[in-house]
């Protein structure tokens, strides 16, 4: 009996993975793009962005598409000094990004222009097309999920939860498709000989307030937006989808907690990209990213084998409950 069950499990795992799941994979790679050289560092950053949406969205929405700002994002605070209007210079405590942003003077921008050019490249047509494919599957998945619960056609077929869950990656995908700027070399290495880079304080209150608003809005979106998937699953029939909403709530809970922590870290100020609080938060976000990856992988398997919901989580996951339908 045990051998038969093992063969059944293997046959189920050999079933083709839905296309929309594979189509969403490039979205994760786009959000977690980094100029780090080592494979382990690249994977750690991808996992961090997967475990903490605020990290990837902050880079996409608040750092923007300017090549210089994208490069400066990766530099620690000791690469910079700030100059007052009277010419006096002093070291800055935190990285000059987001609400701690400062102004790079035109002369200083010209001085580092060669290094900026060396660190950046344009995304190829293939890279942009892969981004477009991800956007397509996410949008189609959202529409398909909503239509299935409203029309209740083919009730035994599960939702495309993964595109709905990863819909927060759309700003990063949009940025890659439209502007296509890539940081291909580590600015920390390329600009080491240019230290220190001179900046000036932002004296315009309107600009400072705008930065505070945009960063806070990004944090708000990264904390609350993923829960739309939970609400759709919980408040729409059939009742079995509420069981799915509990599973999805675990993912959204991880994202919300970590996004709130990352926003707090940014408010406090960061000396480097990964070393806030001795790097503890970077490690935590990366571990959570691995957990999220495993949960999404398992969710993909469950989505393709809807009867497993009943076997693993019990009768509360029966989406045919109360309907004249038996899902097997």
C-alpha positions, 0 to 999 in steps of 0.5 A, spaced: 500 500 500 505 504 501 509 503 495 502 504 491 501 511 495 509 513 493 507 511 485 501 515 486 505 521 489 510 521 483 505 521 478 502 527 481 508 530 481 510 529 474 503 532 472 505 539 468 506 545 472 500 550 470 503 555 465 502 561 469 506 559 475 512 558 470 510 565 467 511 568 474 518 566 475 521 571 471 518 576 476 521 574 482 528 574 478 526 581 476 525 584 483 531 581 486 536 583 481 542 585 484 549 587 481 553 582 486 558 578 483 557 571 487 552 567 486 550 566 493 550 573 494 545 574 488 541 568 491 540 571 498 538 578 495 533 574 491 530 571 497 530 577 501 526 581 496 521 575 495 521 575 503 520 582 504 516 586 498 518 593 501 525 591 499 524 590 491 518 595 491 523 601 494 528 600 489 523 600 483 518 605 485 523 610 490 530 609 487 527 610 480 529 609 473 535 614 473 542 610 472 546 614 477 541 614 483 540 606 481 548 606 482 548 610 488 543 605 492 548 600 492 553 604 496 554 604 503 554 611 507 562 611 508 562 613 500 559 619 501 560 626 505 555 632 505 557 639 504 553 645 507 552 652 503 558 655 507 563 649 504 564 645 510 564 638 509 561 632 514 560 625 513 553 622 513 550 617 517 546 613 513 545 611 505 542 617 501 536 614 499 529 615 500 527 619 506 534 620 507 536 622 500 540 628 498 542 632 492 548 630 487 551 636 484 552 636 476 559 637 477 560 631 482 555 627 477 560 629 471 566 626 475 563 619 476 559 619 470 564 614 467 563 609 472 556 610 472 556 608 465 561 602 466 556 599 471 550 600 467 547 596 461 540 596 457 536 590 458 536 586 451 530 585 447 529 577 450 530 580 457 524 585 456 520 580 453 521 575 458 518 581 463 512 582 458 511 574 459 511 575 466 506 581 466 501 577 461 501 571 466 500 575 472 494 579 469 491 573 466 491 570 472 488 575 476 482 576 471 482 568 471 481 568 478 476 573 479 472 570 473 472 563 476 469 565 483 464 570 480 461 565 474 463 559 478 464 555 472 468 548 473 468 549 480 473 543 481 478 547 478 483 551 483 484 559 483 491 561 480 493 564 487 500 565 485 499 570 479 495 574 484 500 573 490 505 576 485 501 582 483 505 586 487 511 585 482 508 589 477 512 596 478 518 592 477 516 589 471 514 595 468 520 599 470 524 593 466 520 593 460 519 601 459 526 603 461 530 597 461 536 599 465 540 594 469 546 595 474 551 589 471 557 591 475 558 592 483 558 600 484 561 599 490 567 596 487 567 600 481 567 607 485 571 605 490 577 610 488 572 616 487 571 616 495 568 620 497 562 622 493 560 629 495 552 631 496 548 636 498 542 637 503 535 638 500 533 644 503 526 644 499 521 642 504 516 640 498 521 635 495 523 632 502 515 631 504 514 628 497 520 623 498 516 621 505 510 620 502 512 616 496 516 612 501 510 611 506 506 609 500 510 604 498 511 601 505 503 601 505 502 598 499 507 592 500 504 591 507 497 591 505 496 590 498 498 582 498 491 581 502 487 582 497 488 575 495 486 573 502 479 577 501 478 575 494 478 567 497 475 568 503 469 572 501 467 569 495 463 562 494 464 556 495 466 555 502 472 551 501 476 557 498 476 560 505 481 554 507 485 556 501 485 563 504 488 561 511 494 558 507 495 564 503 494 568 509 501 565 512 504 568 506 501 575 506 503 575 514 510 574 512 510 579 507 506 584 511 511 583 517 517 584 514 515 590 509 513 593 516 520 591 519 524 594 513 520 600 513 522 601 520 529 600 518 529 605 513 526 610 517 532 609 522 537 609 517 541 604 514 549 605 513 549 599 508 544 595 504 545 589 508 548 591 514 542 594 518 543 591 526 549 587 524 546 584 518 540 580 522 535 583 518 538 581 512 539 574 514 532 574 517 529 577 510 533 572 506 530 566 511 523 568 510 524 568 502 526 561 502 520 559 506 516 563 502 519 560 496 517 553 499 510 555 500 509 558 493 512 551 490 507 547 495 501 552 493 503 550 486 503 543 487 496 544 491 493 548 485 495 543 480 492 537 485 486 540 488 484 533 491 490 534 496 487 540 499 482 535 502 487 530 504 492 534 507 487 540 511 481 536 511 474 537 509 474 544 511 477 545 504 472 541 500 470 546 495 464 542 493 461 543 500 454 545 499 454 544 491 451 538 487 458 537 485 464 532 487 471 534 486 476 528 485 
